[in-house]
């Protein structure tokens, strides 16, 4: 799947508020908190973009599915499975 952002974009410092116990455990376990936060944000952005795409294309998907239900797919007479 194509990335939704440039992985080589410059880093920018930010301020975050995190659960103090969770933060302490993460540090204790040697987690790279910046990398974990970036990975979680990338996942959340990807999921939200997928939701947006489905919402924006809902009408086209319904139209396509109705056509397939009524006409089938081009290979219906060709496939043997």
Secondary structure as UniProt FT lines:
FT   TURN            7..8
FT   HELIX           20..28
FT   TURN            29..30
FT   HELIX           33..56
FT   HELIX           58..71
FT   TURN            74..78
//
